[in-house]
Amino acid sequence: MNFFFRHRTALGLISLALAAAATFCFCLCSLPQAAAKSFQLTIVIDAGHGGVDGGVTGTVTGEKESDINLAVSRMLRTKFEEAGFCVVETRPTQSGLYGLATAGFKKRDMNRRAEIIKKSAPCAVISVHQNFFSRTDRRGAQVFYRAGFEPSRLLAGRIQSCLNGMPECVKKGQILAGDYFILNCSDIPSVIVECGFLSNPADEALLVTDAYREKLAAAIAEGVISFLAADAGTE
């Protein structure tokens, strides 16, 4: 893929590191560390919502999506940094990116996220969100990608596979094409990870715990690194 041409050497080293390890098993620190530190591949982590835009809320706990997104994103940052990647967060705090909460704040917020992504020139963008549905029986993680953009579809598939492999996954999710700003604002492989349904009491009970958030972060990071290694092997 042309997008990865300038990263070919670094990604090739990541692929070799992965091949040298007998199994992946969430060992993110040991696998691509030497390669990534040398070339500092960048990952952008986008914690959805923020500030006055809290997103959806848990039906039982009332916990805001924006707070859960930020907590998972911080844990995800740690996973990637331990693996040797450079990490850029679009929203590192509880605040939004819109300045004053006046008319048009949502558009300003999204445009600022796009600016950060383009300036960072990352190899992947992971936008973290929580889902909500009118039927409370819907649950589980779902990964969205931009329709017609193969790198994003492949990235989504790798992440979804890792999320489906979690012991807590009672229903295997399927990747879905979505027409969302964060997926369309660049030609970087980008996905939206809906970690679970805050409208489902069982999902909500998991999503409000640090232990489960850590598992989510580990699974997402594993999927991203697996995608990068696989792509390097096709060059």
Secondary structure, DSSP 8 states (H G I E B T S, - for coil): -GGGGGGHHHHHHHHHHHHHSS--TT-TTTSSHHHHHHH--EEEEEE--BTTB---B-TTT--BHHHHHHHHHHHHHHHHHHTT-EEEES--SSS-SSSSS-TTHHHHHHHHHHHHHHHH--SEEEEEEEE--SSTT--S-EEEE-TT-HHHHHHHHHHHHHHHTSTT-SS----EE---HHHHS-SS-EEEEEEEETTSHHHHHHHTSHHHHHHHHHHHHHHHHHHHHHHHHH-
